[in-house]
Amino acid sequence: MNRLFGLMAGAAMIAAAAVPAHAQEAVRGKHAGDFLIGASVIGVLPHSGGHVETIGGEPDASDSWTGQIDFTYFLMDTLSLNLIAATTRHELDVKDSALGDVDLGRVWALPPTLTLQYHPLPRERFSPYIGVGVNYTVFYAEGGGRSAPVTDVDVKNAFGVALNAGLDIEIAPNWVANFDVKHLWLRPDVRVNDGAINATTRLDPWIVGAGIRYRF
């Protein structure tokens, strides 16, 4: 995680260096009514943990990297709504159970997240923000290389709360570099073998990303 934040900080420095010196006095800033579409590369990094009935152990989900699109609309100069859309694939297993490490196969996650963001410095080229919101994650296409005695896995869709922080860097009047971090409190239920084994997972993932946005 520390290495990842270091890479993001380095990317921010590169973006800053890319801003032409003569443009430093021509900041457009953020305004009510602005609408932005963004494209990013994100990492979804589950914390992993929870409780497994019957066989004990701890649920675990792998990290995943993917592309993301997002949409931002400014209600006020300092207040915006942001919606992200992406899908990721994760390998699931149970660590240190009574049966040893149990492979549950893979699952795809679709975690749209809507956040209300506050921008304290809307007129600055380097414009940080913080936010809070809600997430609803849809899990689908469970399958893959399950280990015996697992024959069926069902991960239930779940709501979660999101906290958010990020930085926008204006690189041209209509173009913005973006660096974003979200933390979700997400704890879906899992049913294995038609409910013979049930678990509550504590995924609580970090979602970290870097990308670019176009402002209309």
LOVEXMI-675909 format. One record per residue (C-alpha): residue number from 1; residue in one letter; x, y, z. Coordinates in nm, 2 decimals, m for minus. Example, Ala and Ser with C-alpha at 12.3 -4.5 7.8 and 13.67 -1.06 7.14 Angstrom:
1  A  1.23  m0.45  0.78
2  S  1.37  m0.11  0.71
***
This chain:
1  M  0.00  0.00  0.00
2  N  0.28  0.24  0.09
3  R  0.45  0.17  m0.25
4  L  0.12  0.23  m0.43
5  F  0.07  0.57  m0.27
6  G  0.43  0.65  m0.35
7  L  0.37  0.58  m0.72
8  M  0.05  0.79  m0.71
9  A  0.25  1.08  m0.55
10  G  0.51  1.05  m0.82
11  A  0.24  1.06  m1.09
12  A  0.10  1.37  m0.93
13  M  0.44  1.54  m0.95
14  I  0.48  1.44  m1.32
15  A  0.13  1.59  m1.39
16  A  0.23  1.91  m1.22
17  A  0.55  1.93  m1.42
18  A  0.35  1.89  m1.74
19  V  0.15  2.21  m1.67
20  P  0.30  2.48  m1.89
21  A  0.46  2.76  m1.70
22  H  0.27  3.03  m1.90
23  A  m0.05  2.86  m1.80
24  Q  0.00  2.90  m1.43
25  E  m0.21  3.22  m1.43
26  A  m0.50  3.08  m1.64
27  V  m0.68  2.85  m1.40
28  R  m1.04  2.79  m1.51
29  G  m1.13  2.63  m1.18
30  K  m1.45  2.44  m1.08
31  H  m1.79  2.59  m1.13
32  A  m2.15  2.49  m1.06
33  G  m2.29  2.31  m1.36
34  D  m1.96  2.15  m1.47
35  F  m1.99  1.80  m1.59
36  L  m1.69  1.57  m1.62
37  I  m1.63  1.22  m1.77
38  G  m1.32  1.04  m1.65
39  A  m1.12  0.73  m1.73
40  S  m0.88  0.58  m1.47
41  V  m0.68  0.27  m1.38
42  I  m0.79  0.15  m1.04
43  G  m0.69  m0.11  m0.79
44  V  m0.95  m0.28  m0.57
45  L  m0.76  m0.40  m0.26
46  P  m0.98  m0.60  m0.02
47  H  m0.88  m0.61  0.35
48  S  m1.02  m0.96  0.38
49  G  m1.14  m1.14  0.69
50  G  m1.46  m1.24  0.86
51  H  m1.63  m1.55  1.01
52  V  m1.69  m1.89  0.86
53  E  m1.94  m2.13  1.01
54  T  m1.89  m2.50  1.05
55  I  m1.53  m2.53  0.92
56  G  m1.38  m2.21  1.07
57  G  m1.10  m2.02  0.91
58  E  m1.09  m1.67  0.75
59  P  m1.23  m1.57  0.41
60  D  m0.98  m1.41  0.17
61  A  m1.02  m1.22  m0.16
62  S  m0.74  m1.13  m0.40
63  D  m0.65  m0.77  m0.52
64  S  m0.76  m0.68  m0.86
65  W  m0.67  m0.40  m1.12
66  T  m0.90  m0.27  m1.39
67  G  m1.02  0.03  m1.59
68  Q  m1.28  0.26  m1.46
69  I  m1.51  0.53  m1.59
70  D  m1.66  0.80  m1.37
71  F  m1.90  1.09  m1.40
72  T  m1.89  1.41  m1.19
73  Y  m2.15  1.69  m1.17
74  F  m2.10  2.01  m0.98
75  L  m2.41  2.11  m0.78
76  M  m2.21  2.42  m0.65
77  D  m1.85  2.54  m0.70
78  T  m1.75  2.35  m0.39
79  L  m1.99  2.05  m0.40
80  S  m2.02  1.77  m0.66
81  L  m2.17  1.42  m0.71
82  N  m1.94  1.15  m0.84
83  L  m2.04  0.81  m0.97
84  I  m1.79  0.54  m1.06
85  A  m1.84  0.23  m1.28
86  A  m1.60  m0.06  m1.31
87  T  m1.59  m0.44  m1.27
88  T  m1.31  m0.66  m1.12
89  R  m1.24  m1.03  m1.08
90  H  m1.12  m1.17  m0.75
91  E  m1.00  m1.51  m0.64
92  L  m1.17  m1.64  m0.32
93  D  m1.06  m1.89  m0.06
94  V  m1.08  m1.97  0.31
95  K  m0.75  m1.97  0.50
96  D  m0.67  m2.20  0.79
97  S  m1.00  m2.38  0.81
98  A  m1.06  m2.72  0.96
99  L  m1.01  m2.85  0.60
100  G  m0.70  m2.65  0.55
101  D  m0.70  m2.38  0.28
102  V  m1.02  m2.41  0.07
103  D  m1.04  m2.27  m0.28
104  L  m1.38  m2.11  m0.35
105  G  m1.30  m2.02  m0.71
106  R  m1.35  m1.67  m0.85
107  V  m1.61  m1.40  m0.85
108  W  m1.67  m1.08  m1.04
109  A  m1.77  m0.77  m0.86
110  L  m1.95  m0.46  m1.00
111  P  m1.93  m0.19  m0.73
112  P  m2.10  0.13  m0.84
113  T  m2.03  0.40  m0.58
114  L  m2.20  0.74  m0.55
115  T  m2.02  1.00  m0.34
116  L  m2.09  1.36  m0.24
117  Q  m1.76  1.55  m0.26
118  Y  m1.65  1.88  m0.10
119  H  m1.39  2.09  m0.28
120  P  m1.25  2.35  m0.05
121  L  m1.03  2.51  m0.32
122  P  m1.23  2.52  m0.64
123  R  m1.03  2.80  m0.80
124  E  m0.69  2.64  m0.75
125  R  m0.50  2.43  m1.01
126  F  m0.43  2.18  m0.74
127  S  m0.78  2.12  m0.60
128  P  m0.82  1.85  m0.32
129  Y  m1.15  1.71  m0.22
130  I  m1.31  1.48  0.04
131  G  m1.64  1.29  0.02
132  V  m1.88  1.04  0.17
133  G  m2.12  0.81  m0.01
134  V  m2.29  0.48  m0.06
135  N  m2.19  0.17  m0.25
136  Y  m2.39  m0.13  m0.38
137  T  m2.18  m0.42  m0.50
138  V  m2.32  m0.68  m0.73
139  F  m2.14  m1.01  m0.73
140  Y  m2.17  m1.24  m1.03
141  A  m2.02  m1.52  m1.24
142  E  m1.90  m1.72  m0.94
143  G  m1.70  m2.02  m1.06
144  G  m1.35  m2.13  m1.15
145  G  m1.12  m2.38  m0.98
146  R  m1.29  m2.47  m0.66
147  S  m1.14  m2.73  m0.44
148  A  m1.32  m3.03  m0.29
149  P  m1.56  m3.04  m0.12
150  V  m1.69  m2.71  m0.26
151  T  m1.94  m2.75  m0.54
152  D  m2.14  m2.42  m0.52
153  V  m2.06  m2.07  m0.41
154  D  m2.30  m1.78  m0.39
155  V  m2.18  m1.43  m0.29
156  K  m2.47  m1.21  m0.19
157  N  m2.50  m0.85  m0.32
158  A  m2.43  m0.59  m0.05
159  F  m2.46  m0.22  0.04
160  G  m2.16  m0.04  0.19
161  V  m2.06  0.31  0.31
162  A  m1.77  0.49  0.13
163  L  m1.53  0.76  0.24
164  N  m1.33  0.94  m0.03
165  A  m1.04  1.17  m0.08
166  G  m0.86  1.29  m0.39
167  L  m0.68  1.55  m0.59
168  D  m0.77  1.72  m0.92
169  I  m0.49  1.89  m1.11
170  E  m0.60  2.12  m1.40
171  I  m0.37  2.06  m1.69
172  A  m0.58  2.26  m1.95
173  P  m0.91  2.44  m1.93
174  N  m1.11  2.13  m2.01
175  W  m0.86  1.86  m1.89
176  V  m0.80  1.75  m1.54
177  A  m0.56  1.48  m1.40
178  N  m0.72  1.30  m1.11
179  F  m0.59  1.09  m0.81
180  D  m0.85  0.93  m0.59
181  V  m0.88  0.70  m0.29
182  K  m1.19  0.54  m0.15
183  H  m1.25  0.31  0.14
184  L  m1.56  0.09  0.15
185  W  m1.71  m0.08  0.45
186  L  m1.84  m0.39  0.26
187  R  m1.94  m0.72  0.43
188  P  m2.13  m0.95  0.20
189  D  m2.26  m1.29  0.31
190  V  m2.14  m1.61  0.13
191  R  m2.32  m1.94  0.09
192  V  m2.12  m2.25  0.01
193  N  m2.28  m2.58  m0.11
194  D  m2.63  m2.45  m0.10
195  G  m2.60  m2.31  0.25
196  A  m2.42  m2.61  0.41
197  I  m2.14  m2.36  0.50
198  N  m2.22  m1.99  0.55
199  A  m1.98  m1.70  0.60
200  T  m1.98  m1.33  0.66
201  T  m1.68  m1.17  0.48
202  R  m1.52  m0.84  0.58
203  L  m1.39  m0.72  0.25
204  D  m1.36  m0.34  0.34
205  P  m1.16  m0.27  0.02
206  W  m0.95  0.03  m0.07
207  I  m1.01  0.16  m0.42
208  V  m0.72  0.36  m0.54
209  G  m0.69  0.51  m0.89
210  A  m0.52  0.76  m1.12
211  G  m0.67  0.89  m1.45
212  I  m0.78  1.19  m1.65
213  R  m1.11  1.37  m1.68
214  Y  m1.27  1.58  m1.96
215  R  m1.48  1.88  m1.86
216  F  m1.78  1.98  m2.07
***
